[in-house]
Every structure is written in C-alpha cells, then in structure tokens.
Amino acid sequence: MTTDRYRQARDRGADFLLQHLHADGSFGNPEKGVTEYYKVPSAFLVSGHSRSAGRLLDWIRRHGLRDNGDFGPRPAAATDTYYYTYYNAWVIKAAHRMGQFDLSQRGMDFLMGFWDAASGGFYSSPTQRTPETKQDLWVVAGSGWSALYTGRMDVARHVGHWMNRLLDAQPNYPEVLYSVSSAATGLITEVLDGDDFRYVLSRDESRDQSFYHPGIAAGFLARLYQATGEDQWLGLARQYLRFAEHVGAYHFRLLRAGKVGWAAAVLYTLTGEAKYRNMAIRVGDELVAQQTAEGYWNWPAEDGSLEANNDITAEMVVWLDEIHQAIG
C-alpha cells in the first residue's frame, strides 16, 4: 500500500537520525547548535520515538534555552539572518506537542518580540522594528504555527489576515507569487539584492525556487481553520495551494515541495477532494524516491557536492508522516 511506503520511509529517516543522538541527549554536530537540532524533536515524535524526543528537549532545556526564551547555541551564520525565528518555531511546536510547556511558552514569549501588531505579521529581522523592516511569508507562517500551538489565537488570526492581504496584493497570481512585504512598501514586487529566491516564486522551471511558500502558508491556514472552525481560513488555504496546481514536475522534484505535500495532505483530510490527495501522493513519492538506502536525504554542501543532511532529513520525516496520516 502507498501508506506503507511513506511510513517505512519515515521510519528509515528516523532511524538514521537516532544514530546521531548522543548519550547526554544532545544531537549531531554541536558546532551547529540550534541549526542542527531544531527539527529533530518533531521527527522523533512523529515516528514513535517520544523518549528520544524528550531526551533532546531536556538537553535543550538545560543547554539551549536562554533566559529570554530564545534557543541556542546559535552559530554566527544564523545570528543575523532574516529567518531567525524559523529555528525557534520548530522547537516550540515539538515542545508543545510533547507537553513541555516551559519550553514552548517561554519560546513563544520570545517570538512575540518579533510580532508586528499593526500588520499582524512577524518581522524578518532579529533587531530592526521599523516600517521598512521586511516580513516574509514563510517566516510569518512559522511564527504563526507557534502562536497556534501555544494558544495565542488572536495572534494566529492576525497572521491569517496578514496572509490574506499579501495574496490580495498579488499582481499576477497564481502565475507569480511575491512573498515579502513591509509596512512602508506593502507587497514588494521588485527583486532586491538579486535575491529572486527570497522575493518571488514563478512557474519558471529553469531554476531552484522557494516552492515551500505556498505549502507553509496553506498548511498553517488549514490548521487555523481546524482550530477556529472559521471558513475563511480554509478558503484562503485553498487559494494559496492553487499555485502548486499550476507548476510542473520540476518543482515537485524539489525537496522544498515537502511543505506542499503536508498542506495537500491536510486539505485532503478536510475536504476529501481528490486533487489534494493526488498532490500529496505526488510529493510523497518524490520524497521516497530521493531517500538514500541509509535513510537520509542529501543536500548540497558549500562546495556543491551532495552530503547527508540531518536538517532536511528531519523535515522530510515530518512531512512523510503527515502524508502517511492522510492517505489511505
């Protein structure tokens, strides 16, 4: 059965990750800090290794939780980055699912320092809080996850309204999705600093793109609908996933499609529509096909070579579990 393929691939990935859990509860390469472990508690949890997830979360409590609710250690490369909060969001979500509320609530308190109450979004900067400070779709969505899991429903709804305004402002959707805005500019339709990967996603199949944007937005909105019962969020989730209905095989071969598979799986559960089931299967089959015999997924290293990557392996384990839950 298809579901067995996804479950088996999920478990192979988790088994690979378990090899990197140390006796003291730490994980992987300690020099990478939070950027190495942030997705792993979720991967352990969804694959049935709750004790291992708990050991890692306890290590984070003792060695990674800072007095202000931030998570570390944080290597220099992840200190001044526009997706600073994305690492935190994964830890908060896993800790809350595990009932380790000291980690999740203190972690969310820290993230609230990034919230822009006027727009409803979250700032994409560790330090800047001005009208010019950018707010990125996937960064806002990750923080919205955290708000949803920790019961900050007013904040989660504001994130939903922010996503609605972002979509309404699109000049050529679903052919193109612009993913960054600011209070000063509104939707940013100019690619800045040559970084088209950050600012725009299109049907163009000639380059690697941020195909996770429609997935993380639709997935968050579908969960917001589940939490509130408010139909507007389900409708908006469907609108965001429209982008994925209009792209070809190239995008679905990207590991960045994992979030699209998650969103499609949730929408299939909620609507029963075959197009979402087919999309989830399409992503799931690509993830299975790209998994190595050892259980990990490769990711390009700095020198361009492919190497085993704990970060991407943990994430694919989580998305395969979501697809496994929904498709049967």
Buried (B, 14 or more C-beta within 10 A) or exposed (E): EBBEBBBBBBBBBBBBBBEBBEEEBBBBEEEBBBBBBBBBBBBBBBBEBBEBBBBBBBBBBEBBBEEEBBBBBBBEEBEEBBBBBBBBBBBBBBBBBBEBEEBBBBBBBBBBBBBBEEBBBBBBBBEEEEEEBBBBBBBBBBBBBBBBBBBBEEBBBBBBBBBBBBBEBBEEBBEBBBBBBBBEEEBBBEBEEEEBEBBBBBBBEEEEBBBBBBBBBBBBBBBBBBBBEEEBBBEBBBBBBBBBEEBEEBBBBBBBBBBBBBBBBBBBBBBEEEBBBEBBBBBBBBBBEBBBEEBBBBBEEEEEEEEBBBBBBBBBBBBBBBBBBBBE
